[in-house]
Amino acid sequence: MKFFCLTAAVFAVASAAPYKNNLIAVRQAAPITDADILNYALTLEHLEDKFYREALANFTESDFTDAGFDASVYANIKEVSADETTHVAFLTGALKKAGATPVQECTYSFGVTDVKSFLATASILEGVGVSAYLGAAADIMSKNYLTAAGSILTVESRHSSYIRASLGESPFPSPFDVPLDFDEVYTLAAPFIVSCPSDNPTLPVKAFPALAASPDNPANVTTGTKITLLTPGYTLTAADGKSQVYAAFITVTGPVFTPATAVDGGYSFTVPEVPEGTAPISGQSYIVLTGCNTTVSDDTVAAGPGVVEITNLLA
């Protein structure tokens, strides 16, 4: 493979409506502080907390059983909801104790219409939560905050495993979880956020153009499967009209690249084999589009991440 590295600036994005990048006030220049990271975590916990509280207000135990889930799933979702509420209270208290202003809850739209779509969305959100805490850990300076964040991460991971198992998916599909950086996580959270209080503290985040898995992708995606990520509401092209676009699968040991081909409404590519010594691509996987096949950074990501469930048997 030849090696190229083009920045996101070489891509042209044509959109009927701007992608969501203005819902949380952005401060890009100043260094990221522990207070920023705690407020970033609190922003995600507020989203999850509201998500579960809203669902439990809309769906009864009977709705769960009618959808094919026994009463224990409903009871455990109530426990998950309580955990998220506790996380909000803990992070809010930690920020106040540190003399920082905690972000408040935003207004959200989750697009959930029934119990099955609720649990499918919950599974994605919990997986993103794990990746968010894992990705932020290296930037936390305080040992006390790092330990607290690690304690929340392990609980989010148990939430994720339980919900995956309830959906008939592997509760632990990979020996490694995937870290995501601040902007990658916010890109996945932004579509759920309608508006935020104007006096919320600024956060060092931005959203890339969103990617969505095509509904025409095969139900069982494995290594070698050809899949498509859609560019909803916009068209992404190389500015020179000819530069290669790559799909980069994020892993803890570094991205794995594969060439992507423009198709109607998005880009198609084949799930790649991973090089020796690289973490496997399995479970809830995150893919960005980029003009670079050597590294993934905020300077090279053109769109995404998109989320695709990869089913690779590792044993």
Secondary structure, DSSP 8 states (H G I E B T S, - for coil): ----EE-GGGEEEEESS--S--SS-B--SS---HHHHHHHHHHHHHHHHHHHHHHHHH--HHHHHHTT--HHHHHHHHHHHHHHHHHHHHHHHHHHHTT-------EE-----SHHHHHHHHHHHHHHHHHHHHHHGGG---HHHHHHHHHHHHHHHHHHHHHHHHTTS-SS--SS-----HHHHHHHHGGGEEE--TTS--BS-------EE-TTS-SS--TT-EEEEE-TTEEEEETTS-S-EEEEE--TT--EEEEEEEETTEEEEE-----TTS----EEEEEEEEEESS---TTTEEEEEEEEEE-----
